[in-house]
Amino acid sequence: MRKTLSILLVFPLVFSIFLFQSCDKKQDNILRIGAILPETGKLSQLGIPKKEAFLLAQGQINANGGIRSKKMEIILGDNKGEPKTGVSEFRRLIDFNKIKYFYVDITAVANACIPIADQTHSIMFAGSAHPAVTNGSDWVFRVFTSGDLETTILADYLASQKVKTIFILHSNEVLGEYSREYLNKKFTDKGGEVLGSDAFNVGQKDCKNILIKAKDSNADKIVLIGYGVTFPTLIQQINELGIKRNKIVGNIGFVGPRVANLDPELVKNIVFTGPSFAYKSKKPDTKNMAEFVKMYKEKYSKNPDYTAAFAYDTIMILKKVISENGFDNERVREGLLKLKNYPGVSGSISFLPNGDTITDTEIMTYQDGKIIPVKM
């Protein structure tokens, strides 16, 4: 009787150990990547295309054997555009999912997560245009257009057009403020004068007061800097106030879908910087780009925007580097820094020593509702 009882007591323990080992082995066959995006909230328009691109890349990679025989799984976390929420999601994915590769979207959220990436030696890609986001950390990378690069190109364009004075309207957050300061320096270094600046909140509904202030400054150009969430409101109210559209220049925010879907007359003649994918995707000039656009349209019944292209490239770059260097984070980090002239769907990509990238960025405008390059 005692022998039988002992067997009955031991069997569940043995079975539990077997089940745990089986699950642990199964876990070892999956490469998990954390994607902390604004799936909800005011900035969800920036997170959804990236989510779609990540899942598209996941499906393609797994259909072709995975990465070093491991299936890839994107684990999503909604940061809602809030640093505190983003940090909680980052820690959750590390503690419960044992993830060591991350994509963290939105500048303020990325900045809040960087200390954790440093502490845990997690590879972290930042979805941010903030120029300094990769500085100061060996573990942070960016596959995205840099705000510095954008601003430099914009300042060069203004100088080439003999623009003497500007007024800057920027989003009231860390990227907008930094870009305002950087443009101020770049433009004044070229002999121009900044007559003033003001800020708008992300999603602000009434911007007429600051637009009137910009108009009354009599600046040659009014520069809009931001993520693009507020740009449709700004553009519509610019029209209502009778401000000429050829006085408006801006940054990557003009490439977003909300702006692109406005009445073509509202955006005609507005000049802005942005990734070349914004216009090349309509007539792809590389096989990679053409295949990506086709796959994305077939899966989601819409055209991919530039954020989706950069997100897809991020996953494919990580796949390439891990395939060549293994799963050790230090070797992955070193492999990323050596990557040059990668033929991404967004264009050619090369990493700099600080983890930032050089991406294809140009001056563009709208013509008949379509984005076209501006000849300098």
C-alpha positions in Angstrom: 0.0 0.0 0.0 2.8 2.4 0.9 4.7 1.5 -2.3 1.6 2.2 -4.4 1.1 5.5 -2.5 4.7 6.5 -3.2 4.3 5.8 -6.9 1.1 7.8 -7.0 2.9 10.7 -5.3 6.0 10.6 -7.4 4.2 10.3 -10.8 2.7 13.8 -10.8 6.1 15.3 -9.9 7.9 13.3 -12.7 5.1 14.3 -15.1 5.4 18.0 -14.1 9.2 17.9 -14.7 8.7 16.2 -18.1 6.1 18.8 -19.0 8.3 21.7 -17.9 11.2 20.4 -19.8 9.1 19.9 -22.9 7.7 23.4 -22.6 11.2 24.8 -22.0 12.5 23.0 -25.1 9.6 24.4 -27.1 10.4 27.9 -25.8 14.0 27.4 -27.0 12.7 27.0 -30.6 11.1 30.4 -30.7 12.9 33.7 -31.1 10.7 36.4 -29.5 10.9 40.1 -30.4 9.1 42.7 -28.3 7.3 45.5 -30.2 6.1 48.3 -27.9 3.9 50.5 -30.0 1.1 53.0 -29.6 -1.7 50.7 -30.7 -4.3 52.9 -29.0 -4.4 56.7 -28.2 -3.6 59.8 -30.2 -0.5 58.3 -31.8 -2.0 55.0 -32.9 -1.7 56.1 -36.5 2.0 55.8 -36.1 1.9 52.4 -34.4 -0.6 50.4 -36.5 1.4 50.4 -39.8 4.5 49.2 -37.9 2.5 46.5 -36.2 1.2 45.4 -39.6 4.8 45.4 -41.1 6.2 43.4 -38.2 3.5 40.7 -38.6 4.1 40.6 -42.3 7.9 40.1 -41.8 7.2 37.4 -39.1 5.0 35.5 -41.6 7.5 35.7 -44.4 10.5 34.7 -42.1 8.7 31.7 -40.6 7.5 30.5 -44.0 11.1 30.4 -45.1 12.4 28.4 -42.1 12.7 31.0 -39.4 16.0 32.3 -38.0 18.7 29.6 -37.4 15.8 27.0 -37.3 13.9 29.1 -34.8 10.4 30.4 -35.5 10.1 34.1 -34.9 7.3 35.6 -32.8 6.5 39.3 -32.4 5.1 40.0 -28.9 3.2 43.2 -28.9 2.9 45.7 -26.1 0.7 48.9 -26.3 2.6 51.9 -24.9 -0.4 54.3 -25.7 2.3 56.9 -26.5 3.0 57.2 -22.7 6.5 56.7 -21.3 5.3 55.1 -18.0 3.2 52.6 -19.8 6.0 51.8 -22.2 8.4 51.1 -19.4 5.9 48.7 -17.8 5.5 46.9 -21.0 9.3 46.7 -21.5 9.8 45.2 -18.1 6.9 42.8 -18.5 8.3 41.4 -21.8 11.7 41.0 -20.2 10.5 39.4 -17.0 7.7 37.1 -18.3 8.7 36.5 -21.9 12.5 36.6 -21.5 12.8 38.9 -24.6 16.2 40.4 -25.4 15.3 42.1 -28.7 13.0 45.1 -28.8 11.4 47.8 -30.9 10.2 50.8 -28.9 8.1 53.4 -30.7 7.8 57.2 -29.9 10.7 59.3 -28.7 9.6 59.9 -25.1 8.8 56.2 -24.6 12.1 55.1 -26.2 14.1 57.5 -24.0 12.4 56.1 -20.9 13.2 52.5 -21.8 16.9 53.1 -22.7 18.2 52.7 -19.1 16.5 49.3 -18.9 18.1 48.2 -22.3 21.5 49.3 -20.9 21.0 47.4 -17.6 19.8 44.2 -19.3 22.0 44.5 -22.4 18.9 44.2 -24.6 19.1 45.1 -28.2 16.6 48.0 -28.7 15.5 49.7 -31.9 14.0 53.1 -31.3 11.1 54.3 -33.5 12.1 57.9 -33.2 13.4 60.7 -35.4 15.0 62.4 -32.4 18.7 62.8 -33.4 20.1 62.0 -30.0 18.1 58.8 -29.3 21.0 56.5 -30.0 23.7 58.6 -28.3 24.9 57.5 -24.9 23.9 53.8 -25.2 25.7 50.9 -26.9 22.5 48.9 -27.1 20.2 51.3 -28.9 19.8 51.4 -32.7 17.6 53.2 -35.1 16.3 52.2 -38.6 14.5 55.5 -39.3 15.0 58.9 -40.7 17.0 61.1 -38.3 15.7 64.5 -37.3 19.1 65.9 -37.8 19.3 64.7 -41.3 15.9 66.0 -42.1 16.6 69.4 -40.6 19.9 69.7 -42.4 18.3 69.0 -45.7 15.5 71.5 -45.0 18.0 74.2 -44.0 20.0 73.6 -47.2 16.8 73.9 -49.2 15.8 77.1 -47.6 19.2 78.6 -48.2 19.1 77.5 -51.9 15.8 79.3 -52.3 17.2 82.5 -50.8 14.8 82.4 -47.9 15.8 85.1 -45.4 13.3 84.7 -42.5 11.2 81.8 -41.1 8.7 81.3 -38.2 8.7 77.8 -36.6 5.6 76.0 -35.4 6.5 72.7 -33.6 4.9 69.9 -31.7 5.0 70.4 -27.9 7.2 67.4 -27.1 10.8 66.4 -26.9 11.3 65.8 -30.7 9.5 69.0 -31.7 11.5 71.1 -29.3 14.8 69.6 -30.2 14.1 70.0 -33.9 13.1 73.6 -33.4 16.5 74.3 -31.7 18.4 72.5 -34.3 16.7 74.2 -37.2 17.2 77.6 -35.5 21.0 76.9 -35.4 21.3 75.5 -38.9 19.2 78.3 -40.5 21.0 81.1 -38.7 24.4 79.6 -39.5 23.4 80.0 -43.1 22.6 83.7 -42.6 18.9 83.4 -42.1 16.8 84.8 -39.3 14.2 83.0 -37.1 11.5 85.6 -36.3 9.8 83.5 -33.7 8.3 80.1 -32.8 5.4 78.6 -31.0 4.2 75.1 -30.1 1.0 73.0 -30.6 -0.1 69.9 -28.7 -0.4 66.5 -30.4 -4.0 66.3 -31.7 -4.8 70.0 -30.9 -8.1 71.0 -32.6 -7.7 74.8 -32.8 -4.4 76.1 -34.0 -5.6 79.5 -35.3 -3.9 81.6 -32.6 -0.4 80.4 -33.3 -1.0 80.4 -37.1 -2.1 84.1 -36.9 1.0 84.8 -34.9 3.1 83.1 -37.6 1.3 84.9 -40.4 1.6 88.3 -38.7 5.4 87.8 -38.4 5.6 88.3 -42.1 8.3 85.6 -42.3 9.2 84.4 -45.8 8.3 80.8 -44.8 6.4 79.1 -41.9 8.0 75.8 -40.9 5.8 73.0 -39.4 7.6 70.4 -37.4 5.9 67.4 -35.8 4.7 63.8 -36.1 1.9 64.8 -38.5 -1.0 64.0 -36.2 -2.0 67.7 -35.9 -1.0 68.6 -39.5 -4.4 68.1 -41.1 -5.9 70.6 -38.7 -3.0 73.0 -39.3 -3.3 72.7 -43.0 -7.1 73.2 -43.1 -6.8 76.3 -40.8 -3.9 77.7 -42.9 -6.3 77.6 -45.8 -9.1 79.3 -43.7 -6.8 82.1 -42.7 -5.7 82.7 -46.3 -2.1 81.8 -45.8 -0.5 80.9 -49.1 0.5 77.3 -49.3 3.8 78.1 -50.9 4.8 79.8 -47.7 4.6 76.5 -45.8 7.5 74.1 -45.5 7.9 71.2 -43.0 9.3 67.9 -42.0 8.4 64.2 -42.2 4.9 64.9 -40.7 3.7 65.8 -44.2 4.3 62.3 -45.4 1.7 60.7 -43.1 -1.5 59.2 -44.4 -3.8 61.8 -42.8 -2.0 64.5 -44.8 -1.8 62.5 -48.0 -5.5 61.8 -47.9 -6.5 65.5 -47.7 -8.0 67.4 -50.6 -5.1 67.8 -53.1 -5.6 71.6 -53.3 -4.9 71.9 -49.6 -1.4 70.4 -49.8 -0.4 71.7 -53.3 3.0 73.4 -53.3 3.8 72.6 -49.7 7.5 71.5 -49.5 8.8 69.1 -46.9 11.6 66.6 -46.1 11.0 62.9 -45.8 12.1 59.4 -46.8 12.2 58.8 -50.5 10.0 55.7 -50.0 7.1 58.2 -49.8 7.1 58.7 -53.5 9.1 55.7 -54.8 6.6 53.2 -53.3 4.1 54.3 -56.0 6.7 53.2 -58.7 9.2 51.1 -56.8 12.8 51.3 -58.2 14.1 48.1 -56.6 12.9 44.5 -56.6 12.8 44.5 -52.7 10.6 47.5 -52.6 8.2 46.2 -55.3 7.8 42.9 -53.5 7.2 44.5 -50.1 4.6 46.9 -51.5 2.8 44.0 -53.3 2.8 41.7 -50.2 1.6 44.5 -47.9 -1.2 45.5 -50.3 -2.3 41.9 -50.6 -2.4 41.3 -46.9 -3.9 44.7 -45.7 -5.7 46.0 -48.8 -3.8 49.3 -48.6 -0.5 50.9 -49.5 2.3 50.8 -46.9 3.6 54.1 -45.6 7.2 54.9 -44.8 6.8 53.8 -41.1 5.8 50.3 -42.3 8.8 50.2 -44.6 11.3 51.1 -41.9 9.6 48.6 -39.5 9.9 45.8 -42.0 13.5 46.7 -42.7 14.3 46.6 -38.9 13.1 43.0 -38.6 14.8 41.9 -41.8 18.1 43.5 -40.7 17.9 41.8 -37.3 17.2 38.5 -39.1 20.3 38.9 -41.3 22.6 39.8 -38.4 21.4 37.0 -36.1 21.6 34.5 -39.0 25.3 35.5 -39.6 26.4 36.0 -35.9 24.2 33.9 -33.7 22.0 34.8 -30.8 24.6 36.3 -28.4 23.6 39.9 -27.9 27.2 41.3 -28.0 27.8 39.6 -31.3 24.5 40.9 -32.6 25.4 44.4 -31.5 28.7 44.2 -33.3 27.1 42.8 -36.4 24.6 45.6 -36.6 27.4 48.2 -36.4 29.2 46.6 -39.3 26.1 46.6 -41.6 26.6 48.9 -44.6 24.5 49.6 -47.7 21.8 47.1 -46.8 19.3 47.0 -49.6 16.2 47.7 -47.6 12.6 48.1 -48.9 12.9 51.7 -47.7 16.2 52.2 -49.6 19.9 51.8 -48.8 20.7 51.6 -45.0 24.0 51.9 -43.3 24.7 52.0 -39.5 26.9 54.7 -38.0 29.2 54.0 -35.0 26.6 55.4 -32.6 23.9 53.0 -33.8 22.1 55.5 -35.9 21.5 55.0 -39.7 21.9 56.9 -42.9 18.6 56.6 -44.8 17.4 57.9 -48.2 15.9 61.3 -47.4 14.8 64.0 -49.8 13.0 67.3 -50.4 9.5 66.6 -51.7 6.2 68.3 -52.5 2.6 67.4 -53.4 1.4 67.6 -57.0 -2.2 66.6 -57.9 -2.3 64.8 -54.5 0.8 62.8 -55.2 4.2 63.1 -53.5 7.0 64.0 -55.9 10.7 64.9 -55.4 11.7 68.6 -55.7 14.6 69.3 -58.0 17.2 71.4 -56.3 
